[in-house]
Amino acid sequence: MSEPDSAHTAQGQFATTHWSVVLAAGDSTAPTAQSALEHLCRAYWYPLYAFVRRRGYGPEDTEDLTQSFFARLLERDFVKQADRERGKFRTFLLTALSHFLADEWDRAHRLKRGGAHQFIAIDAATAEERYRLEPADPSDPAKLFERRWATTLLERALAELEREYQERGQGELFAALRAFLLAEQGDATYMDASPRVGMTAAAMKMAVSRMRGRCRELLCHEILQTAAGPVEAEEEYQALRAVLRQ
């Protein structure tokens, strides 16, 4: 991702990324800002959920606190506190959540389970199933948040890549090559798998290379949704790669 701006700003897309829309809107009534913020919340709810759980809260309290945080986040006056000087969207989110948890206000005003409107659809059962798969060591909750941030963006990029292949009638090809997408494979491995895929080893390597290139583009696009500029987007991409290598 050496030139993250070239693939997007050339078409004028960077100016309307979700985070840019949210920041530009402030306390205006622009519906695009609210819908963009809601989109980002839906994308990042599990990393935040995992952060709260790692802070020692139980499943039910975590669901309530996460919902309450989103309720506050979606208030226009709260969004006004964000600006480009505060940098990365994930940093803004984590800082805001940490302050929220430290504030007694959240305990007095949290949403009651089964009561008020849910601002973000949280599947509590799925959340807990995912959380049980997290490392058991009591590591820094912020590090867990970063891992979930990285895997969330990767999962979204992979989901979009799979959708594209299915639309082209190549869903089976994607399923067959997915295992090769995130790990380098030797010639022998390609040769072993090629009969099952119905392709030569060389053709498989070329197809996987194209998949990786497109996945990288989609991942860059996801990062651009929450970056304040191309320099920050490059920093976020390198940070994501470092987190995924851990």
Secondary structure, DSSP 4 states (H G I P E B T S, - for coil): ---TTTTTGGGT-GGG-HHHHHHHHTTS--HHHHHHHHHHHHHHHHHHHHHHHHTT--HHHHHHHHHHHHHHHTSHHHHTT--GGG--HHHHHHHHHHHHHHSTHHHHHPPPTTSSPPSS---HHHHHHHHHTS-SS---HHHHHHHHHHHHHHHHHHHHHHHHHHHTT-HHHHHHHHHHHSS---HHHHHHHHHHHTS-HHHHHHHHHHHHHHHHHHHHHHHHTT-SSHHHHHHHHHHHHHHHH-
